[in-house]
Amino acid sequence: MTEILFVVEEAAEGGYLARAVGTSIFTEADDLDQLRDAVRDAVRCHFEEADRPKAIRLHLVRDEVIAA
């Protein structure tokens, strides 16, 4: 695997949630800088060094409601 993709969403109670696509990895943090560190740490813990993806992609999803 050369890359792993995480879908990042704002948590209802504040902060951010990140879920890996195709792999059972989930993490959360209060802000995006902390989330980047948490995602890196989660990937390091989940994969052996030889199997670890070379890149981590974060796909930020944001719901926005506007008046009609």
DRENKE-68426 format. One record per atom (N, C-alpha, C): residue number from 1; residue in one letter; atom name; z, x, y. Coordinates in pm, whole numbers, plus 50000, padded with zeros to 5 digits. Atoms other than C-alpha are relative to their C-alpha. Layout:
{NUM A CA {Z X Y}}
...
// end
This chain:
{1 M N {50000 50086 49882}}
{1 M CA {50000 50000 50000}}
{1 M C {50000 50090 50123}}
{2 T N {50005 49918 49879}}
{2 T CA {49901 50150 50333}}
{2 T C {50067 49932 50118}}
{3 E N {49941 50073 49888}}
{3 E CA {50039 49876 50557}}
{3 E C {50076 49879 49948}}
{4 I N {49925 50122 50032}}
{4 I CA {50296 49597 50544}}
{4 I C {50006 49916 50127}}
{5 L N {50003 50093 49888}}
{5 L CA {50285 49290 50767}}
{5 L C {50127 49916 50002}}
{6 F N {49886 50087 49979}}
{6 F CA {50588 49109 50908}}
{6 F C {49964 49893 50102}}
{7 V N {50013 50110 49904}}
{7 V CA {50575 48769 51076}}
{7 V C {50133 49991 50073}}
{8 V N {49879 49998 49917}}
{8 V CA {50824 48770 51364}}
{8 V C {50005 49871 50082}}
{9 E N {49980 50123 49925}}
{9 E CA {50963 48450 51514}}
{9 E C {50132 50007 50076}}
{10 E N {49874 50011 49927}}
{10 E CA {51228 48372 51772}}
{10 E C {50093 49910 49919}}
{11 A N {49902 50081 50073}}
{11 A CA {51543 48242 51603}}
{11 A C {50052 49889 50090}}
{12 A N {49950 50114 49923}}
{12 A CA {51675 47903 51712}}
{12 A C {50129 50033 50074}}
{13 E N {49872 49965 49939}}
{13 E CA {52017 48053 51785}}
{13 E C {49992 50125 50088}}
{14 G N {50021 49880 49919}}
{14 G CA {51866 48350 51973}}
{14 G C {49966 50118 49911}}
{15 G N {50041 49883 50077}}
{15 G CA {51724 48681 51863}}
{15 G C {49869 49976 49929}}
{16 Y N {50127 50003 50070}}
{16 Y CA {51438 48737 51622}}
{16 Y C {50020 50011 49849}}
{17 L N {50003 49994 50146}}
{17 L CA {51363 48690 51252}}
{17 L C {49868 50063 49958}}
{18 A N {50121 49938 50050}}
{18 A CA {51112 48900 51059}}
{18 A C {49993 49984 49849}}
{19 R N {50023 50017 50144}}
{19 R CA {50969 48816 50715}}
{19 R C {49873 50073 49961}}
{20 A N {50117 49929 50049}}
{20 A CA {50734 49039 50522}}
{20 A C {49908 49903 49926}}
{21 V N {50099 50080 50070}}
{21 V CA {50414 48884 50390}}
{21 V C {49969 50069 49867}}
{22 G N {50031 49946 50131}}
{22 G CA {50372 48936 50016}}
{22 G C {50109 50085 49937}}
{23 T N {49887 49922 50049}}
{23 T CA {50705 49117 49972}}
{23 T C {50128 49932 50044}}
{24 S N {49874 50067 49969}}
{24 S CA {51061 48986 49965}}
{24 S C {50088 50085 50091}}
{25 I N {49919 49928 49902}}
{25 I CA {51191 49154 50280}}
{25 I C {50020 49907 50119}}
{26 F N {49963 50083 49886}}
{26 F CA {51373 48967 50557}}
{26 F C {50105 50075 50080}}
{27 T N {49898 49940 49914}}
{27 T CA {51567 49097 50854}}
{27 T C {50003 49926 50133}}
{28 E N {49985 50066 49870}}
{28 E CA {51688 48983 51195}}
{28 E C {50070 50094 50097}}
{29 A N {49937 49918 49897}}
{29 A CA {51807 49130 51525}}
{29 A C {50008 49921 50130}}
{30 D N {49981 50068 49872}}
{30 D CA {51914 49035 51876}}
{30 D C {49883 50017 50097}}
{31 D N {50115 49978 49911}}
{31 D CA {51614 49189 52055}}
{31 D C {49891 50075 49924}}
{32 L N {50115 49941 50069}}
{32 L CA {51274 49337 51972}}
{32 L C {50019 50148 49967}}
{33 D N {49974 49859 50030}}
{33 D CA {51385 49700 51994}}
{33 D C {50088 50014 49876}}
{34 Q N {49912 49998 50118}}
{34 Q CA {51666 49636 51745}}
{34 Q C {49925 49951 49876}}
{35 L N {50076 50052 50113}}
{35 L CA {51425 49438 51527}}
{35 L C {49907 50107 49944}}
{36 R N {50087 49892 50048}}
{36 R CA {51181 49730 51508}}
{36 R C {50080 50098 49912}}
{37 D N {49915 49910 50079}}
{37 D CA {51465 49954 51387}}
{37 D C {50042 49935 49868}}
{38 A N {49956 50071 50120}}
{38 A CA {51586 49689 51140}}
{38 A C {49886 49988 49899}}
{39 V N {50115 50011 50089}}
{39 V CA {51236 49642 50998}}
{39 V C {49972 50135 49934}}
{40 R N {50020 49865 50057}}
{40 R CA {51190 50019 50953}}
{40 R C {50104 50028 49892}}
{41 D N {49892 49976 50095}}
{41 D CA {51527 50040 50779}}
{41 D C {49982 49916 49873}}
{42 A N {50020 50088 50114}}
{42 A CA {51450 49742 50554}}
{42 A C {49887 50050 49911}}
{43 V N {50113 49947 50077}}
{43 V CA {51116 49893 50449}}
{43 V C {50043 50127 49925}}
{44 R N {49950 49878 50065}}
{44 R CA {51283 50229 50376}}
{44 R C {50089 49967 49880}}
{45 C N {49910 50038 50109}}
{45 C CA {51545 50055 50161}}
{45 C C {49926 49932 49884}}
{46 H N {50070 50079 50101}}
{46 H CA {51296 49836 49975}}
{46 H C {49905 50083 49913}}
{47 F N {50101 49920 50071}}
{47 F CA {51039 50101 49877}}
{47 F C {50049 50142 49974}}
{48 E N {49982 49858 50024}}
{48 E CA {51068 50439 49712}}
{48 E C {49906 50075 50096}}
{49 E N {50078 49925 49902}}
{49 E CA {50930 50711 49940}}
{49 E C {49852 50010 49962}}
{50 A N {50139 49986 50044}}
{50 A CA {50612 50756 49732}}
{50 A C {49922 49869 50013}}
{51 D N {50065 50131 49995}}
{51 D CA {50537 50380 49743}}
{51 D C {50006 49934 50138}}
{52 R N {49975 50058 49868}}
{52 R CA {50637 50319 50106}}
{52 R C {49869 49988 50081}}
{53 P N {50118 50016 49914}}
{53 P CA {50366 50176 50338}}
{53 P C {50002 50104 50113}}
{54 K N {50012 49902 49892}}
{54 K CA {50239 50419 50600}}
{54 K C {50014 49935 50139}}
{55 A N {49993 50070 49871}}
{55 A CA {50233 50153 50875}}
{55 A C {50068 49865 49980}}
{56 I N {49937 50131 49997}}
{56 I CA {50432 49843 50963}}
{56 I C {49939 49923 50117}}
{57 R N {50060 50084 49896}}
{57 R CA {50257 49565 51154}}
{57 R C {50092 49880 50024}}
{58 L N {49919 50116 49962}}
{58 L CA {50461 49304 51343}}
{58 L C {49909 49899 50067}}
{59 H N {50079 50109 49943}}
{59 H CA {50287 48974 51412}}
{59 H C {50097 49903 50065}}
{60 L N {49905 50085 49928}}
{60 L CA {50483 48790 51682}}
{60 L C {49942 49861 50017}}
{61 V N {50039 50140 49990}}
{61 V CA {50461 48411 51663}}
{61 V C {50096 49933 50096}}
{62 R N {49914 50065 49900}}
{62 R CA {50588 48208 51955}}
{62 R C {49954 49857 50021}}
{63 D N {50031 50141 49969}}
{63 D CA {50603 47832 51991}}
{63 D C {50024 49978 50148}}
{64 E N {49984 50033 49859}}
{64 E CA {50550 47706 52341}}
{64 E C {49962 49853 50018}}
{65 V N {50026 50142 49975}}
{65 V CA {50575 47343 52447}}
{65 V C {49974 49985 50149}}
{66 I N {50033 50025 49859}}
{66 I CA {50406 47236 52767}}
{66 I C {49987 49850 50023}}
{67 A N {50012 50140 49967}}
{67 A CA {50403 46902 52944}}
{67 A C {49853 49958 49995}}
{68 A N {50137 50051 50010}}
{68 A CA {50095 46688 52883}}
{68 A C {49952 49946 50132}}
// end
